[in-house]
Amino acid sequence: MKRILIITLEFPPQIGGIAAYAHDLASALPAAKVVVLAPRLKKGDDADIQAPYEIVRQKLFFPRWVWPRWLRLLLVSAWIVRRKKIELVLIHHILPAGYAGWLIKKIFRVPYLLFSHGTDVLAAAGTRRKKAFTGLIARGAEQLVFNSESLRRRFLRVWPELEKNSLVLYPCPHPDFFAPPPPAELHELRRRLALEGKRVVLSVARLAEGKGFPHLIRIMDKVLARNPNVVWLIVGTGPKEAEILAQIQKKSLQNIVRFIGEVPRSRLPAYYYLADLFVLLTHPDEGREEGLGLVFLEAGAAGLPVIAGKSGGVEEGVAQAETGLVFDVYRESRHIEDAIVELLENRAYARQLGAQARERLNSEFSWPHQLDKLAPWIG
């Protein structure tokens, strides 16, 4: 296999789908052949993650008064390419990381694959200048790699000439999500959160636009009236946190909500295994859509049925009526309410959806299966 450099602007211990994707992809490759270039740890991060491959932590951008700021990323990347004898670069984020990849190819004749996760496509098409540079960088890539077919189609609406040079490489849940944590750990967490005898709804996401928290808050009081034993666990933080907590107070839901805040990915499986149902009502927001939604796959790996909102590639991760239920958040509020109540009460149906999700993930959403698609380039 070729010696590979992975360039990413998001990486653990940062929390989020792109960080998890970059780490899991690196972990699926032979460790001796991989170097990851990632941002320096922020103040407050206790330690770097434990990984079998090499991680280079550097400041990737110059101060604002130096232009272009990404020139530092190019210099650091070039140093690694020469020192580590890199043969292939995998780039996450079309802009600005793509600038470095394009120039490295020109200077050192080292090819690159370009990975897109969703928000970068929206940003890249935002101005005429960015659109032009995105096209230049995309045409220079050996292959364009998208995390969903929905995202691939959105990109090709702008650059249709690149269709033959594109593929979908789905994110895959980490193996930890397929195995329940020790019973003692689950028992202690259940006791601490006062979940004994409760039916638990779980949402894991950034508290941001497009994740559907206001929609679920409007529905949850009706669900509570039909099932008084329901408890809602919310895992995550984000820019809408104060607003969401205020809406919960306004609806008098504070007694059934357990707001967990940010949880390291290594501790996330326990929350999935405490839950009876995973609900995240994703929806389009000012042109932004979900790439796929790794949390839906993590829930399925833990055997949870899923209720999701239509947005981007969500329907690729959640197979309608097979591994979960997908709704139009704006038009189907009553159907969502009914579905939550039914899956909390009909345990046989919930177990069936969860079991089918695990089976599908084991066969289709595994890194060995996905990496076969990159075999012509990674060697």
C-alpha positions in Angstrom: 0.0 0.0 0.0 1.1 3.5 -0.7 2.4 5.8 2.0 -0.5 8.1 2.7 -0.9 11.6 4.2 -4.4 12.5 5.5 -5.0 16.3 5.9 -8.0 17.2 8.0 -9.1 20.4 9.8 -11.3 18.5 12.2 -10.0 15.6 14.2 -10.5 14.0 17.7 -10.6 15.0 20.4 -12.8 17.4 18.5 -16.3 16.0 18.4 -18.3 15.7 15.2 -19.0 13.6 12.2 -16.0 14.9 10.1 -13.5 14.3 12.9 -14.9 10.8 13.5 -14.8 10.0 9.8 -11.2 11.1 9.4 -10.0 9.1 12.4 -12.0 6.0 11.5 -10.7 6.1 7.9 -7.1 6.4 9.2 -7.7 3.6 11.6 -8.9 1.3 8.8 -5.7 1.7 6.8 -2.4 0.0 7.7 -1.0 2.1 10.6 2.6 2.0 9.3 1.5 3.6 6.0 -0.5 6.5 7.4 0.3 10.0 8.7 -2.4 12.4 9.8 -1.9 16.1 9.7 -4.4 17.8 12.1 -4.8 21.1 14.0 -2.9 21.6 17.3 -4.8 20.6 20.4 -6.9 23.4 21.9 -6.3 24.7 25.4 -8.4 22.5 27.8 -7.8 19.3 25.8 -6.2 17.0 28.3 -4.4 14.7 25.9 -4.2 13.5 22.3 -6.2 10.5 21.2 -4.5 7.1 21.3 -4.0 5.9 17.7 -1.9 3.3 16.0 -0.9 5.7 13.2 1.3 8.8 13.4 -0.4 12.1 14.1 1.3 15.4 13.3 -0.2 18.3 15.2 0.6 21.7 13.8 -0.8 25.2 13.6 -2.2 25.1 10.1 -3.0 28.8 9.4 -1.1 32.0 9.6 -2.5 35.0 11.5 -5.2 37.0 9.8 -2.7 39.7 8.7 -0.8 37.1 6.6 -2.4 36.3 3.3 -3.1 33.6 2.2 -3.5 32.2 5.6 -3.5 28.6 4.3 0.1 29.0 3.0 1.2 27.7 6.4 -0.9 24.5 5.7 0.9 24.1 2.4 4.4 24.5 4.0 3.7 22.0 6.7 2.1 19.5 4.3 5.1 19.9 1.9 7.5 19.2 4.7 5.7 16.0 5.6 5.4 14.9 2.0 9.2 15.1 1.6 10.2 13.9 5.0 7.8 10.9 5.1 8.1 10.0 1.3 4.3 10.4 0.9 2.9 8.8 -2.3 -0.8 9.8 -1.9 -2.6 12.6 -0.1 -6.2 12.3 1.2 -7.7 15.8 1.7 -10.8 16.6 3.8 -12.4 20.0 3.2 -12.3 21.2 -0.4 -11.4 24.7 0.8 -8.9 25.6 2.1 -7.1 22.3 2.4 -7.6 21.7 -1.3 -5.3 24.6 -2.2 -2.4 22.7 -0.5 -3.2 19.4 -2.2 -3.3 21.0 -5.7 0.0 22.8 -5.2 1.7 19.7 -3.7 0.6 17.8 -6.8 2.1 20.5 -9.0 5.4 20.7 -7.1 6.1 17.1 -6.0 3.9 15.2 -8.5 2.1 13.5 -5.5 -1.6 12.8 -6.4 -4.5 13.5 -4.1 -8.0 12.3 -3.4 -10.5 15.0 -2.4 -13.1 14.2 0.3 -16.3 16.2 0.8 -18.7 16.1 3.8 -21.4 18.6 2.9 -20.7 22.0 4.5 -17.6 22.5 2.4 -19.7 22.1 -0.8 -22.0 24.9 0.3 -19.1 27.1 1.2 -17.2 26.3 -2.0 -20.1 27.4 -4.2 -20.7 30.6 -2.2 -18.8 33.1 -4.4 -17.7 33.1 -8.0 -14.0 33.1 -6.8 -14.5 30.1 -4.5 -16.5 28.3 -7.1 -13.7 28.7 -9.7 -11.0 27.5 -7.2 -13.2 24.5 -6.2 -13.6 23.5 -9.8 -9.8 23.8 -10.4 -9.0 21.7 -7.2 -11.7 19.1 -8.0 -10.4 18.7 -11.6 -6.9 18.1 -10.2 -7.9 15.3 -7.9 -7.5 11.6 -8.9 -10.9 11.0 -7.4 -13.7 12.9 -5.6 -15.0 11.1 -2.6 -18.4 12.0 -1.0 -20.0 10.7 2.2 -23.4 10.2 0.6 -25.0 9.9 -2.9 -27.1 12.9 -2.0 -24.0 15.0 -1.5 -22.4 13.7 -4.7 -25.5 14.7 -6.7 -25.5 18.2 -5.2 -21.9 18.6 -6.2 -22.5 17.3 -9.7 -25.3 19.8 -10.3 -22.6 22.5 -10.3 -19.8 20.4 -11.8 -21.5 17.7 -14.0 -18.3 17.1 -16.0 -16.7 15.4 -13.0 -19.3 12.6 -12.6 -17.0 9.8 -13.8 -14.4 11.0 -11.3 -16.6 10.7 -8.3 -17.7 8.0 -5.8 -19.4 7.6 -2.5 -17.5 6.3 0.6 -19.9 6.0 3.5 -18.8 6.7 7.1 -18.9 3.6 9.2 -19.7 3.3 12.9 -16.7 2.4 15.2 -16.7 -1.2 16.4 -17.2 0.0 20.0 -20.8 0.8 19.0 -21.6 -2.8 18.2 -20.7 -4.1 21.7 -22.6 -3.1 24.9 -20.5 -1.5 27.7 -20.1 -3.5 30.9 -23.4 -4.0 32.8 -22.0 -2.3 35.9 -21.2 0.9 33.8 -24.7 0.9 32.4 -26.3 0.3 35.8 -24.4 3.2 37.4 -25.3 5.6 34.5 -28.9 4.5 34.6 -29.0 5.1 38.4 -27.3 8.5 38.1 -29.7 9.7 35.4 -32.7 8.3 37.3 -33.8 6.1 34.3 -35.2 3.1 36.2 -38.6 2.2 34.8 -38.4 4.9 32.1 -38.7 4.7 28.3 -35.7 6.6 27.0 -35.5 8.7 23.9 -32.0 9.7 22.8 -30.8 12.6 20.6 -27.1 13.0 19.9 -26.1 16.1 17.8 -24.7 19.6 17.8 -27.3 22.0 19.2 -27.5 23.9 16.0 -29.9 24.8 13.1 -31.0 21.9 11.0 -30.9 19.3 13.8 -34.6 19.7 14.6 -34.6 20.2 18.3 -37.3 22.9 18.3 -39.6 20.5 16.3 -39.1 17.7 18.8 -39.7 20.0 21.7 -43.1 20.9 20.2 -43.9 17.3 19.9 -42.5 15.9 23.1 -45.2 17.3 25.4 -47.8 15.4 23.4 -45.7 12.2 23.6 -45.4 12.7 27.3 -49.2 12.9 27.6 -49.5 9.6 25.9 -46.6 7.9 27.6 -45.9 9.4 31.1 -42.7 7.3 31.5 -40.8 8.9 28.7 -37.4 10.5 29.4 -35.4 12.5 26.8 -31.6 12.3 26.8 -29.9 15.1 24.9 -26.1 14.7 24.2 -24.3 17.6 22.6 -23.5 21.3 22.8 -23.6 24.1 20.2 -24.6 27.6 19.4 -28.4 27.1 20.0 -27.9 25.5 23.4 -29.3 28.4 25.4 -32.2 28.8 23.1 -33.1 25.1 23.2 -32.9 25.0 26.9 -35.2 28.0 27.2 -37.7 26.3 24.9 -37.6 23.2 27.1 -38.4 25.3 30.1 -41.2 27.1 28.3 -42.8 23.8 27.5 -42.3 22.6 31.1 -40.3 19.6 29.9 -37.3 20.1 32.2 -38.4 17.2 34.5 -38.2 14.7 31.6 -35.1 16.0 29.9 -31.6 14.9 30.9 -29.2 17.4 29.3 -25.8 15.6 29.2 -23.8 18.1 27.2 -20.6 17.2 25.3 -19.5 13.6 25.6 -16.2 12.2 24.3 -16.8 9.6 21.5 -15.2 6.9 23.6 -18.0 7.3 26.2 -20.9 7.6 23.7 -21.8 3.9 23.3 -23.2 3.7 26.9 -25.8 6.4 26.1 -27.0 4.5 23.1 -27.3 1.3 25.1 -29.3 3.1 27.8 -31.9 4.2 25.2 -35.0 2.6 23.7 -35.3 4.9 20.7 -33.1 7.3 18.8 -34.7 10.5 17.4 -33.1 13.3 15.5 -35.4 15.4 13.3 -32.8 16.7 10.8 -34.1 19.1 8.1 -32.7 21.4 5.4 -31.6 24.8 6.7 -30.7 27.7 4.3 -29.2 25.4 1.8 -27.4 23.2 4.3 -28.3 19.5 4.5 -27.0 16.5 6.3 -24.3 14.7 4.5 -25.4 11.4 5.9 -25.6 11.5 9.7 -23.1 9.2 11.4 -25.1 9.3 14.6 -27.9 7.4 12.8 -25.4 4.6 12.0 -24.1 4.6 15.5 -27.6 4.2 16.8 -28.2 1.3 14.4 -25.0 -0.4 15.4 -26.3 -0.4 19.0 -29.5 -2.0 17.9 -31.7 1.1 18.3 -34.6 1.9 16.0 -34.3 5.4 14.5 -36.7 8.2 13.8 -35.1 10.8 11.5 -36.0 13.9 9.5 -35.5 14.0 5.7 -32.3 16.0 4.9 -29.6 15.3 2.4 -28.3 11.7 2.7 -30.2 10.7 5.8 -32.4 8.3 3.8 -29.2 6.4 2.7 -28.2 5.8 6.3 -31.7 5.0 7.6 -33.6 2.5 5.4 -37.2 3.5 5.5 -39.4 1.0 7.4 -36.4 -1.4 7.5 -34.0 0.2 10.0 -36.1 3.2 11.1 -38.6 5.8 10.0 -37.9 9.0 8.1 -40.3 11.9 8.0 -40.6 15.4 6.5 -40.2 17.4 9.7 -42.3 20.3 8.4 -45.3 18.4 7.1 -45.5 15.2 9.3 -45.4 16.3 12.9 -48.4 14.2 13.9 -46.9 11.1 12.2 -43.7 11.7 14.0 -45.5 11.9 17.3 -47.4 8.6 16.6 -44.2 6.9 15.5 -42.4 7.8 18.7 -45.3 6.5 20.8 -45.6 3.3 18.8 -41.9 2.5 19.0 -41.8 3.1 22.7 -44.8 0.9 23.3 -44.4 -1.8 20.6 -41.1 -3.3 21.8 -41.2 -6.2 19.3 -41.4 -3.8 16.4 -38.6 -1.6 17.9 -36.3 -4.7 18.3 -37.0 -5.8 14.8 -35.9 -2.4 13.3 -32.9 -2.4 15.6 -31.8 -5.9 14.6 -32.2 -5.1 10.9 -30.1 -2.0 11.3 -27.3 -3.9 12.9 -27.4 -6.5 10.1 -27.4 -3.9 7.4 -24.5 -2.0 9.0 -22.4 -5.1 9.4 -22.8 -5.9 5.7 -22.7 -2.5 4.0 -21.3 0.0 6.4 -18.0 -1.6 7.3 -14.6 -0.1 6.5 -13.2 -3.2 4.7 -16.2 -3.1 2.4 -16.0 0.7 1.9 -12.2 0.8 1.3 -12.5 -1.7 -1.6 -13.7 1.4 -3.5 -10.4 3.1 -3.0 -8.2 0.1 -3.9 -7.1 1.5 -7.4 -5.6 4.6 -5.7 -4.3 3.4 -2.3 -2.7 0.3 -3.6 
